[in-house]
Amino acid sequence: MTLSNPELMLVAVQAAEKARFHAPPNPWVGAVIVNERGVVVAEGHTQVPGEAHAEIDALRRAGDQALGATMVVTLEPCCHVGRTGPCTDAIITAGIARVIVGTLDPDTRVSGQGVAILRASGVDVEVGIEEETVRAQLAPYLWHRVTGRPYVVAKVAATLDGVVAMADGSSQWITSEPARRDAHVLRAQSQAIIIGAGTVRIDDPQLTARLGDIVLEPLRVVLGHAPKDARVRPCLERTGEIGLVLDELGQLDVLQVLVEGGPTTTSAFFEAGLVNYVVWYLAPAFAGGDGTVGALRALSTSTIDALRRGRVVDVARIGEDIRVDVEV
């Protein structure tokens, strides 16, 4: 069965997911090569930095079958020399006849120039297929390239009435093990994790991403000063304006930062309007307000018009808990 262009782009999107953990600071891109009969002859995805981009990976797998074929790629092919050579040159040399692009790359070194080079060499190029899906997948990369700052994801695990710690200060564990495992995927997708010094002193977290036998160590950032024997070390300790912290992380090529709190830190990011995306885990439990700690206890909202509203992206059941994804 011959797949339509949108269907082929979704295949490329699935291929790109294979690169989500290891590609940064490069974008996680997927590519599919289809021959003249509409048969998929190769798939590729971004390798670790310094190795093949998705287009090159797919071309290597396709070999001679790339001649006269169509490439479907989630992000505009690069046209500059970085750790690797330009993908546009490789596409032209391989004899690809047509390139279907999900979205343009806002990186100033590309930004439409990749498409222009391909067209100038006689390659037929179409842009904007399944663009909303592609841009959602690449949101942290696109945000970083436009703003210079990392994309901020705030993660909260709370009872249904929004409590993250009980009256005696205990908080482990409000959500179930499946939800906690899911949160480790969030950590693995992030190049840095931000936490407040108070939470370090109370919970002494490691802030590693544990995915079965694989343990990843994002950059740990503590707002304040961590105890010398804290398990979060080595870490960056920063004080002052959190916007400046994000500027620094952006310069360190952090594309996505995960804010894990606690409540004071998470509230500060909301108060400053610096949260892009929220992942809120809700346990089917109730704690009440007498002495308990609310997830956003330090966030003030004076009027109904000042409510910080977002858009629900997804709602999913994970074990006994509910995960709600909100774009802010």
N, C-alpha and C positions, 0 to 999 in steps of 0.2 A: 504494500500500500504506500502510495506517495504521500508524504507529509506536506502540509501547507507551510508557508514561511513562518507564521506565528507558532505553529507546532514545532518546527525546527528550532526556533528561538528558545522555546521552553526546554527543549533537549539541551541546548547550549547552557541555559540557566542551571539545569541540573548538573551538568558537567562542572560549572563554575563552583558549585557548592563543595566539590572535592578539594578546592584550594582555599577554602575559607580560613582555616587555621594557620596555614603555613605561608600564604602569599604576602601578607603585609610586610613592609609598607607598600608593596605593589598592590594593585587591585586584583580581586579574585575574579578572573574572567574565564568564560567557557567558549569553545569554538567547535563547530561541526562542519565537515566537508561533505558535500553531496555531489555525486557525479551527474552527468547529463541525463541519465534515466531516472533521477530523483532518489537514488539509493545512497544512504549514508555510508561513506567509505572510511571515515575516521572521526574521532572525537578527541579533543584536547582541553587541558586546563592549565592555568598558571602554575609553574613550579616554584621552588623556593627562590628567594631573591638571588640574582646572579645567574640563574638557569633559565630555561626556555619559558617564554610567554605562551599563552594559550594557542595563539596562531601558529607559532613555530612547533609546538608539541603536536598539533593536529596535522601540520604539513609533513612532519617526519613520519607520522603513522600512515599518512595517505600515500607517500612516495610518488610514483609516476601517475597515480590516479588523480593527483591534484590538477593536472593539465586540463584546462577547459572546464573545470568544476566550479561549484559555488561554495563560498565559505560563509557560514552564518556565525557571527561573533557578537558577544554581548556588549562589548565596549569598542569604540573606535580604535583601530590599530595605531600603535605608536609610530612616530616618524623621526625620532631623535635617537642619538647614541647615548645610552646610559650604561648600566651594567652589561647590557646586551645590545646588539645592533637593531636597527629599525625593522619592525615587523612589516611595514609597507614594502620595503625592498625585497624581503623574502617572499611575500605574496605575489609580487610582480614577477620575480625570477621563476617561481614555481608554475606560472602560467594560469593562475586562477582567473577565471573570466568574469566572475560576479562576486561581490561582497555585500552581505546583508548585515547591517549594524543595528544593535539595540539602541544605543544612545551615544552621543558625542562625548569625548573626554574633555572636561574643563581645564585640565592641566595646560598651562600656558604654552608648554612645548608642543602641544598637540592641537587641541581646540579647533577642530575642523580642518587642520592642515593635513592630517592623515588621509581623510576622505578626498581632499583636493589633489593630493599626490597620486592617489589611486586612479581617480578620474582622468587626470592629465596623462596617465600611462595607458588609457584605454580600458580600464576596468570599470564595469558597470557597478555602481554603488547605490544602495537603497538604505536610508536611515530612518529609525523610529519604529521598528517592528517590536511589539510587546514592550514599548519603552517604559511604561509605568512599572511593570514587573521588574525590569532590569534595574531601573533607578532605585527601587525599593531594596533590591539585593545589594546594590553598591552604595547605599546611602552614606555610610561612614566615609568611604573614599571620596565621594563627590563633595561631601560637606567639607572635608579637610582641604581639598584642592581649591575650593571657592573661598573659604574663610581663613585657612591656615591653622585652625583649631581642630582638635579631635571631636568626633560625634559623641555626645554624652548620653549614656544609657543609665537610668536610675533603676536599681533593683530593690524591691521591698518584699519582705515575707511577713505577713501579718495575719491576725485573726480577721473574721468577717467584719468586726467593728473597728478595724484599723489599729489594733494594738500590737506593738513589737516587743514589749518586755512587760513582765508582770510587776506587781507592787513590790516584790522582794528583789527585783532586778533581773530575775532569771528570764532567759529567752531561748534557750536551746532544749528542745526544738519545737517551734510552732508548726512548721510545715512538715510533711512526710518525706521519707527518704527519696521517693521518685522525684519530688519537686526539688529537693536539694541536689540530686544528680543533674537535673535539667539546668539548675543555676550554674553548675560547673561548666556546662557548654557555653553559657554566657561569658564566663571568665575566659574560656579558651578563645572565644571570638574577639576578645578585647586585648589590646596591647598594654594597657595599664589599668590598675584598679585603685580607686581613691577611697580612703577611709579616714575617719576622724581619730585623733589620738585617744579620746575617751573610750571609744569602742575597742581600740587596741588594748588599753589597760583592763577593760572589763572582760572581753572575750578572748584576747590573745589569739586571733586567727592567723592561719598560715597564708591565706589568700592565694593558694596555688589552684590550678585547674586540674582536677583529677578525673581522668576519663579512662576508667578501667586500669590497665597497666601503664597508661601514658600519663605522665605528670608534666604539665606545662607551668612555667613561672612568668606570668606577666610582670611588668614593672609595678612594684608596690609603692604607692604614694600615700604618705601620712600627713594630714593637715594638723600640724602641731609637732610634738616630740614624742617619739616612741621610747619605752623603756629599753635599756641597753640589752636586756635578755629577751626581748619580744621575738616571737616566732616569725613576725612579718619581716624582720631584717634578713638581708640587706634591703633598704628602702630609701626613697627620697623623702626627706622631711621638709615641709614647706609651711610657711606662715604668710599671712597677708591676703591680698585680694585673690579670690579663686579664679577670676578671669585671667590674671597674670600666670597662674599655675597652668591653665589650659594653653596659653600662648607658648609657654616653655615646652609643654608636652607635644604640641603641634610641631615645634622646631625639632623635636626628637623623633619625628615621623610616627607618632602615635596617631592612628586613624580613629580608633574607638576607645573610649575610657568608660569603665564601669564604676559607677558610684554605688558603693555598698553601705554607706552610712557611717555611723548611726543616724538617728533622727535629726540631730542638729546639723550635721553635714548635708544630709539629703535636703533638709528644709532650706539651707543656705543656697543650694544650687537652684531650687525652685524659685526662691525669692529673687535671685539674680537673673532669672529668665534664661538659664544656661542649660536646661534639660531638653534634649531632642526627643527622647523616647523613654517610655517607662515599661518595665516588666514587673507586674504586681502579682505575687503569689498570695492567694487567699486560702487559709485553712478553715474548715467548717467548725470553727470554735469561737467562743465569745468570752471576753475578758472583763468588759465594763470599764468605767473610767476612774474608779476610786484608787488613786495611787499608781495606776498603770501608765505606761509610756506609749503615746501615740506615734504613729509612723512619721508624721510631719508636725510634731508638736511645736516646733519653733517657727512654723510658717503662719503668718498672719494674713487674714483676708477681711478687709473692713466692710465691703459691700458685696451684694450678689453680683454686681457688674464686674467686680474684680476677681471673680472665680477664674482660676486657670483651667481652661477647658482644652480638651484634646480630642483626638479621633480614635475610636476603637479600631484597631487593626485586626486583632484576633482574640478569641476566647477559647481556651482548651482545657480539658480536664486532664490532670496529671496525678495519677494515684487517687487519693481522696481529696486533693486540692484543685483549685482553679487557677490557671494562669491567664491574666488579662494583659494584652499588649496594647499600649496607647501611644500614638504619635502626638507629641505636644506641639 
